[in-house]
Amino acid sequence: MDLSPCRHGGQLDKISEELHLPESDIIDFSASLNPAGNPFASKESGLDIKKVCNIAAAKSGQYPDNRYIELRSAAASYLGTGIACDNIIPGNGPCELFRLILECTVKEGDHIIVPIPSPVEYQHSCRTFGAMPQQIELSDMFRLPKRTIEKARLIFFSNPNNPTGELTSREELREFASKCAEHQTLLIVDESFIELSDPCQSVADLAAGNDHLIVIRSIVNAFSLPGTRFSYGVASREMAARLNSARLSWNIGAFTEAVATSILKMDGGPFSTYLKESRKFILKEREYIIARLTPLYGFKPLESSANYVLVDMGGHFMDSEKFVMYFASHGILIRECSDFFDGKKRYIRLAVRSREDFEKLIGKLDDVYAEYSKEAAKEKLEEIIEHPESAARGTCSYYPCHFQGQDCTFCFCPFYPCENEKTGGFWMESATGGRVWSCENCTLVHQPKIAKKILDILMEDRDTEKNIQKAWKEVLLPLL
C-alpha cells in the first residue's frame, strides 16, 4: 500500500530527546488540548483521581466486560435525551473507530469523500482498506451534486473543522445528513473538538435515528487527556449493534474505562462548570492570539471557533516547515500543516494556551529571525563563493535598495549582526516588542571595491567562518 505514518502534534518525548531538554521545559502549541488541563486537577469538577485508580486497580485482575455497559451508559447520559446505551460504540481513540467503520462498510475501489483541509487520518484510513479518497474543498461540501453523493460510499466531515476551526451550524449539518441518507451514503461527523467550541451545534442526537449518520466524540482533547485513549461513536441501534459485534474484544482497558466513566458522569455534562469556564478562557485567548498576530509581518491568522488558530504564512519570508523547525530548536512546538494542505508549506496551527506561554512564543520571534537570516546568509555566501557569477543583481525587483550602481554580491551580509553602530547599523524595536539589529543605513558591503576585497578573502582556501573573521578585521574595521 506504500503507506506513510501519520504526523501528529504533541511529540514531547521526541523533541526532549533531540534537544536534551526535560519535557517540563518544552512549550507545546502543536497539540490542541484543553488549556484548562484535565478536570482531575480542578476542584470544581468533583472528580477524585485516587478513587478512579482504586476502581481500576480492583478490575485489573480480570478481563473487562466487553459490553462496557456502565461506560456506554455514561456516554449516552452525557449526551442527553434521545440517546441510549445501545447507540454507543466505544473505541480506543477516533482512529480506531474510523478503521472499524471503514472495515465494516467499504470495499476496495469505493469512493470516499474527504474535505480539504481535514485530518490526514481520514485519507490514511481509506487507503488502508483500498478505498479511493476524493478530495473536495471544504467550502464546496454542502453544494455537492446528487451524482457525487450517490457515487460515494462514505463522507467524512469534522465539526469544528481541523485545522481551520470553522464551525458548521447544527441546522446546516442536519440538512446535509438528510441528503446523504436520501442517497444511502454514510456520513461520519467527527466532533472531537466540539465541547471546546459550541456543543449546541452537535448532531449526535440525530445519529440515534439515522442509519446513515455516525458521530464521533472523544474525551482526549476536550478534557486534556491525550494519554487516555477513549472515544465513542453514536449511531442508530442497528448500526451500533453491528459495529459493536465487529469491534476488537476488550479494546478498552480497566484504567481507561474507569477514567472515561468518571469524566462522562461529571455534573452538567457538556455544560459542566469545567467546560463552560474552558470555553470562556479559549474564546478570550483565541481573540488575543488573532489580534496579536494580525499586525505582524507575514502572518494571517484565520477566524476560528475552536481551541486552535490556523495561520496563513503564504506572505512570509520563511515557509511553515522552516518556521516550525527553528521554534522547535528553542523548545517551542508548533503544528506544521503541510499534510493538511497537499504539501503546501504555508500554514501553521497554534493551540490556545496561557497568555504567558503565547508571549514566550512571540518573544522568540526575533531570535528565530536572526538565526534564520544567518543561515540564509551562509547558504547564499557558499553559493556565491562556489559560483561568483551568480551574484549579479539581474532582475531583482528591489534594485537599487541602497544606491544606484551598488554591488549586490552580498544581498545577505556575511557579518550580520555585527552590532557595530559605526557601520550605520542600529538596534531598533521590533513589532514583537523585542530588539532587532537593522542594517538599513549601512552601505559598506555594497560598495564595489569593498565587496570585491571581501569576496577575495572569502574565496581563500580555508574555513568560511575564519575567512569571515579575517575579512571583517582586514577590510571592514580599517574603514570604521
N, C-alpha and C positions, 0 to 999 in steps of 0.2 A: 504493500500500500504506500510505501515511501512516506510515512507519517513522521512529522517532527513534533517534539514535545511542546505543549502549550506554554506560553510565557505568562508569568503572574507577578503581581507585586508582592511586597512583604518578604523579600529574600534576606532577612536579617542575618541568618546564620552564615550565608554565603559571603555577604559583604563584611561581616565581622571577621571571618577567616581571612579574607583578602587584605583587609586594611589593618589587621591585628588590633581591632578596636572591640571593647566589650559591647555587647548588644545594647546595653543601657545608654551608651553614648551616641547611638545612631537615632536620627530623627526620621521617621518613616511616613512620607506623604504618598507612598505608592500603593498602600493597602487602604481601601475605603471602608474603614471600620468606624463604629460609633465613637466619636471623640470623647464621649462621657465615660468610656471604659465599661467593663462588664458590670451588670447590676449587682453582683455579689459584693462589690466594693461600695455599694450605695445603701445607706441606712434606710432610705425611703422605700426601697424595693421590698423589704421584709424578708429577703432571702438569706439563708444560712448555709454557707458552703460546707461547713463541718457536718451538718445534718445530711446534706446531699452525699457527701463522701461516705458517711456511715451506711446510708441506704445502698450505695453502690458496692461497698465492701461486703455487705451481707449477701448480695446477689452474685458476687464474683465467682463463687464456687459452684455455680450451676449454669446450665445453658439458659439463655434468655427465652422467654415465651415469644415465639416467632410471630404471634399475633399482635404483640405490643398494644394490647387493649388500652391500658392506662395512658400510654403516651399518645396514641391516636385520639383518644377521647379528650385529652388535654388540648391537643391541636384543634380539634373541632370546636371545643368550648371557647378557645382563644379567638377563633374567627367569628363566632357569633351564631345567631339563629339561622336555620336553614341548612346547617352543615352538621353531619353526624360522624361518628367514629368510622362508619362504613365508607365514607367518602375520602378517607385519608390514606395515602401511601407513604410510609416512612422511607427515608433514604440517607445514605452517608454522603451528604453534600449534594448540591444541584447536579453536578456532572454525572453522578451515579444514576440519578433519576432521568436525565436526558438519555443516557445509554439504555436504560431499562425500557423507556417508552419507544425509542427507535428500534430496539431489538424486537419488540413485540408488534411493531406497526409497519416497518418499511422493508423493502427487499432491494436487492442490487439493481441500480439503474433508476430508482424512483427519484422524482424531482422534489426538492425541499427548498422552500423559500426562506432566505436568511437576510434580514435587513442589514444595510451598511450605513453606519458602523454598528457593530454588535460584538459581544464576546467571541473570541476565536474558538471557544469550546463548542459553539453551535456547529460550525463547519467541520471541526475536528471529529465530532461525534457522528456527523453524517458520513464522512469518508470512512470511518471505522466500519460501517455496515455497507459500504459500496454504493451509498446513495449519492445523488448529484446535487450539491447546494447551488441554488440560483440566487445570486446577489441582487437585491433590489434596494434602491436608495430609500432611506428611512422616510423621507418626505413623500414618497410615492406609494407607500404601503397601503394606505386606505383608498387609493384610487386604482387598485389592481383590477383589470378587466376580468369578467366572468371566466373566460377561457383559461387565463393564467391560474386562477384559483382552482378551477376544476382539474387542471393538469397536475397540480401539486398534491403530493400525498400528505404533506405536513408543512406548517408555517411556524417559524419561531418569532417571538416578539418579546422584548424586555420593557418593563414599565416600572419605574423610570428607566429610560434608555441608559445603557452603559456602553460608551463612556460620556455621552453628551449631557446626561442629567435631565433630558427633556421628558416631561410627564404628560402622558395622554389621559384625557378625561375618561371616566367610567362609561359615560354615555357613548362616546365615540368607539370605545372598545366593545361595548355591548352590541352595537350595530355591526361592527366588523365580525365579531364572533358569530352572530346570527347568519351573516353572509357565508362564512366558512362552513357552518353546519348545513346550510341550504345546499352547498355543493359537495358535502361529505368530505371536507378537508379538515384534518385535525389541526387545531390551533393550540400552541403551547405559549402561555404568557408567563414569563419569568418575573416574579415580583420580589426578588431577593432584597431590594433596597426600599421597598415601598413604605415600610414602617418609619424610615427616616425622612420620608418625603411627605406623602399625604395618604394614609391608609383608607380614607374615604373614597379614593379612586380605585380601590381594589375590585376585581371581578371574581374573587374566589367563590363567593356565594352562587354566582351564575354557573360555575362549573358543576355544581351538585346536580343540576337539572339539564346538563348539556353533554351528550355523548361525544361531542367533537371539540370540547374545550378542557384543557388541563392547566391548572395554575400551580406554579412552583413557588413555595415560600421557604425561608431559611432563617435560622437563628444566628448564623455566623456573623454577618455584617451588622445587623440591627442591634445585636447585643454584644458586639465586640468579643466574639468567642471563636476566633479562627482555628483554634486547636480542637474545638468540639464540633466535629463534622456531622451536623444534623440539619437536614432539610426535609420537606414533605410536599407531596403533590396533593392537589384537591381535584377530584374527578367525580363523575357520576358513580352510583353504587356499582353498576355493572362493569364499568371501565376500571374502577378501583379494585374490584374483586379479581379481575383478570390480571392486573398488574401486580397485585399482592401475591397471587399464585405464582407468578413468573419471577419475582424478585429473588435475590440471593437469600438463603436462610440465614438468620441471625446476623443481618447486616448492621445492626446497631448493638454496640457493646453496653455492658452494665453501667459504666460511668457516664457515657453519653446519654443513655436513656434517663438516668437519674437527673442529670443537669437539665436536659431538654424539657423533661416533665415539670421540673421546678420552675423553669423560665416561663413555660406556657401557662402555668397556673397562677402567674403573678396577677394581683388585683388590677383590674382595669384593662387587661389585655393590651391591644394596640394603643389604647388611650390611658395607659398607666401613667402615673406621675413621672416615672423614669423616662418613658418615651416622649411624653409631652415636653419635658424640660430639654431633652436631647434635641428635638426638632426646633425648639426655640433657639437654642445655642447655635445649631447648624445654620439656621437662617441668618442670624446676626453675623456670624463669622464668614459665611459664604459671601454675603454682600460686601464685607470688608475686603476680602481677597480680591473680588472683582474690581472694587473701587481703587485698591492699591496698585493692581497690575495694569489697569487700563491706560494710565498716562505714561507708563514705561515703554521705552523703545522696543518695537518688535513683538510685543505681547498683545494678544487679542482674546481676553477671556470671554467665553460664551455664557449666556444666561443658563442657569441650572436650577432644578427643583430638588436636587439630591444632595448627598453629603460629599460631593466632589465637584470640581470645576474643570472643564476641558478648556485648554488654552491653545489657540492657534498661533504658531510661531512662524508662519509662512513668510512674514516680512522681516524676520530676524536674521542677523549675520551668522548665527550658529544653527545647525539643524538640530532636531529634537534629540537624536541619538548622542551627539557630542555634548549637548547641554546636560543631559541626564548623567552621562559618564563623568563629566567634571564635577558635578554636585555629589555624585556617589563617592568620589575620592575625598570629599570633605565630610563624609558620614551623613549625608542627607539624601534619602532615596525618593525619587520621583518616578512616576509611571510613564514610560515612553510608549507611545500609542501607534507606532507604525503597523503593528499586527492588526489593529482595528481598521486601518485605512489602506489596505492593499500595499503596504510597504512605504507609503508616503511619510517621510521623516519631518513632519511639520506640526505634530500635535503632542502635547503632554497633558497628563491628568494629575491634578493636585487634590488630595483628600483634605477635607476640612479638619483641622487640628486646632490647638490652642493658639491664640494670637501671639503669645510669646514664641512658640515654635515657628510660626509663619514669619515673624520678624527676623528670626535667626536665618531663615532661608533668604529673605530679602537682603540681609546684612552680608551674605556671602556672594552676592551677585558681582560686586566689584572685584573680589578676589578671583572668581571664576573667569571674568572677562580678561583680567590681566594675565592669568595663566594661559588662556586660550590664545590671546594676542601674541604671547611669547612663543607658543608652539607654532602658531601660524607663521610668525616671522621667521622662525628657524626653518620650517619647511620651505618657505619661499626663498630664503637665503641659500639653502642647499641646492635648490633648483637653479638659482642664479649662478652659483659657483660652478655647477656642473654644465650649465648652458647659459653663458653670459648674454648671448643674443636674445634670450627670452625677456630681458629687462626692458626692451623698447616699450615706450608708452602706447604705441599702436593706436587703438581706437578707444582708449579709456574715456569714459563719459565725464569723468571728474577733472580731466586736464583742462587748464592748469589749476591744481588745488593749492599751489603756493605762489608761483610766479611764472611768467612766460619764459620758456626756454629751460625750465627746470630739468634736472636729471631724475628719471623715475626708477632707477635701479633699485633703490631701497624704498619701495612703497610701504613696506613694513620695516621700521627702524631696527637694526640689529642690536642697538644699545638700550632699547626700551625695557623698563623705565629707568632712565639714567638718574633722575631725581636731582639734576644739577640745573638750578634756575638761571645760570649764566647762559645756557643754551637758548633761553627764551621759553622753555617749558615751565609749567607751574602746576601746583596742586589745585584742583577745583572740586567743589561739592557735586556729587553725582545725584541723579534723580532718586536714588535709594536712600540718600542721607549720609552716605559714606564719602570717602575722598578717592579721587582718581587722578593719575598723572596725565596732563594734557600737553601734547606736542604742537598745539595749534600755531604757536608763534615761533617755532624752531624750523629753520630752513637749511641748516648746515649740511645735512646729508643729501640735499637736493641740488647743491651747487656742483656743477660738472667736474671741476678739478678735484674737489674734496671726495666726491663719490668714487672717482677713479682710483685715488690713493687708497681709500678704504677697501675697494674691491680687490686691488692688487695684493693687499696684505691677507685678505680673507681667502684668496686663492692659493696661498702658500701651502706647501705640503706638510700640514700638521693639524692638530686637533682644532676644530672650528671654534670652540669656546676660548682656547688660548689665543687664537687669531683675533677674535673679537676684543679681548682684553688688550692685545697689542695695538690694534687699530685705534682703540679709544685713547690709549696712552700716547701713541706716536702721531696721530692725526688730529683728534678732536681736542685733547687737553691743551696743546700749544695755542689753539685758537681761542681758548677761553681765558 
